[in-house]
Amino acid sequence: MKMKFNWDTGIVLSLVFFIVFIIYIAFFFPHIESQLVSDKYYEEEMKYQEIINEKKNASKLPIKIKIFILYSGIKIIFPPVNNNIHGFFTLFRSSSKDLDFTQSFNFLKDSKKILLIPKFFLKKGYYKLIIRWKTDKKFFFEKDIFWNEHNK
């Protein structure tokens, strides 16, 4: 028996294969688990204007904050100011809430304004580093970082 292949047959076969492909993706493709960025999304959205003002303050600094990725960890050098600095930093990992890390810091007026995040707290992958600190004004800084155990 010889089957005739024409435009009608080609269109029907294409539609059948497309429908089977969509069903396969919808039901059998491995699902990737995702997590919300924040459980308190609405409250954080209401405070966003404050963050915008803090970012403007940080951009007006004559000497910017510096981030160095070293073998021993992440080194953060704050601009030299003649006031005490206190605040906190967060290493946010969007792929896993368990890898997020937050810690506060406090620098005295006469001390060096250097912060080191040891590699012990870091796993290979992308992080968002968020730093909020206060001297006479409030400041906000964020940067995307890729940590690799073999950084030098």
C-alpha positions in Angstrom: 0.0 0.0 0.0 1.4 3.3 -1.0 0.6 6.4 1.0 0.2 9.7 -0.7 1.9 12.6 1.1 0.5 16.0 0.2 0.0 19.3 1.9 -3.1 18.2 3.9 -1.2 15.3 5.4 1.9 17.4 6.2 -0.2 20.1 8.0 -2.1 17.5 10.1 1.1 15.6 11.1 2.8 18.9 12.0 -0.2 19.9 14.2 -0.2 16.4 15.9 3.5 16.5 16.6 3.2 20.1 18.0 0.4 19.1 20.3 2.3 16.1 21.5 5.3 18.3 22.2 3.3 20.8 24.2 1.7 18.1 26.3 5.2 16.6 26.9 6.5 20.0 28.1 3.5 20.7 30.3 3.3 17.3 32.1 6.6 15.5 31.8 9.3 18.2 31.7 11.1 18.4 35.1 9.8 21.4 37.1 12.3 23.8 38.6 11.5 24.9 42.1 11.4 28.6 42.6 11.2 30.7 45.7 9.8 34.2 46.3 12.3 36.9 46.6 10.6 38.2 49.7 7.8 37.1 52.0 7.1 40.7 52.8 6.9 42.1 49.3 4.2 44.7 49.9 5.9 46.2 52.9 9.2 46.4 51.1 7.6 48.1 48.1 6.2 50.8 50.3 9.7 51.6 51.6 11.3 51.7 48.1 11.4 55.6 47.9 13.6 55.5 50.9 16.0 53.1 49.1 16.0 55.4 46.1 17.1 58.3 48.3 19.8 56.2 49.9 21.1 55.2 46.4 21.3 58.8 45.4 23.3 59.6 48.6 25.7 56.7 47.8 26.1 58.0 44.2 27.1 61.4 45.4 30.0 60.2 47.6 33.3 61.6 46.3 35.0 58.2 46.8 32.8 55.2 45.9 32.6 51.9 47.9 34.9 49.3 46.4 34.4 45.5 46.2 37.2 43.1 45.6 36.7 39.3 45.1 39.7 37.6 46.6 40.6 34.0 47.3 39.9 34.5 51.0 36.5 36.0 50.5 34.9 39.3 49.5 36.6 42.5 50.6 34.6 45.7 50.9 36.3 49.0 51.4 34.1 51.9 52.5 34.8 55.5 51.7 36.8 57.3 54.3 34.6 59.4 56.5 35.2 61.0 59.9 32.1 59.5 61.5 31.2 56.1 62.9 29.6 53.8 60.4 27.0 51.2 61.2 24.8 49.1 59.0 24.3 45.6 57.6 25.0 43.6 54.5 23.1 40.8 52.9 24.3 38.3 50.4 21.1 37.3 48.6 21.0 34.1 46.6 18.0 34.0 44.3 18.3 30.3 43.7 18.1 29.2 47.3 16.9 31.0 50.4 19.1 28.8 52.6 22.3 30.4 51.1 21.2 34.0 52.0 23.5 35.6 54.6 22.9 38.8 56.6 25.3 40.4 59.1 25.6 43.8 60.8 28.8 45.8 61.1 30.0 48.8 63.0 33.1 50.9 62.3 34.5 53.4 64.8 35.4 56.9 63.7 39.2 56.3 63.6 39.2 52.7 62.3 39.9 51.5 58.8 36.6 51.0 57.0 37.3 47.5 55.6 34.9 44.6 55.8 35.8 41.0 54.8 33.2 38.3 54.1 35.1 35.0 54.5 34.8 32.3 51.9 33.4 30.0 54.5 30.0 31.7 54.1 30.0 31.5 50.3 29.0 28.7 47.9 29.8 28.8 44.1 27.2 30.9 42.2 25.7 34.3 41.8 24.9 36.6 44.7 23.4 40.0 45.0 25.4 42.0 47.6 23.2 44.6 49.4 24.8 47.0 51.8 22.9 49.6 53.9 24.8 51.8 56.2 24.5 55.1 58.1 26.8 57.9 59.0 25.3 61.3 59.0 23.1 60.1 56.1 21.7 56.7 55.1 23.3 54.9 52.1 22.4 51.9 50.0 24.6 49.9 47.7 24.0 46.8 45.6 26.1 44.8 43.2 25.8 41.4 41.5 28.7 39.1 42.3 29.7 35.7 41.1 31.6 33.7 43.7 33.9 30.9 42.5 36.0 28.9 45.0 39.0 29.4 42.7 38.9 33.2 42.8 42.3 34.8 43.1 
